[in-house]
Amino acid sequence: MMKFRKSALSLAVASVASVGAVAPVAAGEISASAGVATSYLWRGYDLGAGDPAVSASLDYSEGMFYAGAWVSSGDASAGTEYDLYMGLAGDAGGVSWDVGIVNYVYPTGDYQGTEGSIGDFMEVYIGLGMGPVSLMHYSNIETGEGYGPADSADYSYTTIGMEAGSFGVTYGMHDGGFDDYDHIDLSYSFNDSLSFTYSIPMEDSEASGGEEPVLVASYSFSL
């Protein structure tokens, strides 16, 4: 699942960060990016099973509104993944905010109760940020029989993070699904294109996947 807008609110660390060039189109803006990573890291889980992942994104924004699509080859179990999303983001009194909805699509079809169509697996999300500190919450609103840790109608995922220069730390908490899994991600951005993430599972988590620490290097570029 993608890392949404590249901002302090985007704390769910994905294997490839979206950093795109922006070009004015009518009253809005369009950005596009592509990237490669050593594996597909999603919320503390190595969905790529150690295999490299390739991804690309296309986004449109106008004022507070944004929408886009993201595609990845990296999920070892589900195959190719498409994410469709839209939301609103802005600032008020020094506090940044972001609310939206995302739909995860697996076109191979018939994956864990889904048919590979729009509406199979959806989440709503809300984020707040102030200075270097930010909070993000995702809540499942529609799913088939479930996808991995999201195998529950009441599944949710929350992150609390802090950034200091090129360094960042994120504490992620899964609630519901087939396990309650917490993890810590330590990240370093060498520049706007190259970044590294070291994801560490918490010892008291009852996870059925992602039990070992994972180091992921990712490189992204604008199109």
C-alpha positions, 0 to 999 in steps of 0.5 A, a space after each residue: 500500500 502506498 505512502 500517500 503524499 510526501 509530507 509529515 503526515 505520511 508516516 506509513 512507510 512504504 517501500 518506495 516514496 512518491 517524489 514527483 515533478 509538478 507541472 501546472 495543468 489548468 487550475 490544478 497540478 499533475 505529478 508523476 513518479 517511479 521507483 524501485 526498492 529492495 523489498 515491499 515494506 508495508 506497516 512493518 510487514 515484508 510483503 515482498 518476501 525479500 524480493 525487489 519491488 517496482 512502483 509508479 504513481 500519478 497524482 492530481 491536486 487542486 487547492 486542498 483536494 488531491 487524487 491519484 493512483 499508485 501501482 506496485 509489483 511487490 506483493 509476493 502473495 497478491 501480485 500486482 497492486 493498484 491503489 486509488 485514493 483521494 482526499 483533502 489536506 491543508 493547514 490551520 493554525 500551524 497544524 497540518 491535516 489530511 483526510 481521505 479514502 483509499 481503495 486497494 485493488 488486486 487485478 489478479 482476482 479471487 484473492 482472499 475473497 476479493 474479485 480484483 475489482 474496485 471496492 474490494 478493500 477500502 480504508 479511510 484515513 486521517 492525519 494531523 501534524 505539528 512541527 516534527 510530530 505527526 499522527 496518522 490513523 487508517 480504518 478499514 471500511 470494506 474488505 472481502 475475506 480479508 487481506 493479511 493483517 487486515 483480516 477483520 472488518 474493524 481492523 485499524 492501523 495508527 502511527 505516531 512519528 517524529 522527524 529531525 532533519 534527514 532522520 525519522 522514527 515511526 511507531 506503528 500499531 495494528 489493531 484487529 485482524 488476525 494479530 495485533 502487531 506493533 513495530 518501530 521504523 527508523 528511516 534516513 533520507 540520503 537525498 530526495 531520491 534515496 532513502 533507507 528504512 529499518 523496521 523492527 517488530 516489537 517483542 510482545 507482538 503476536 505477529 504471524 509475519 514480519 517477525 524479523 527486522 527488515 532493512 529496505 533501501 528505496 530510490 524514486 525519481 520524477 517523471 
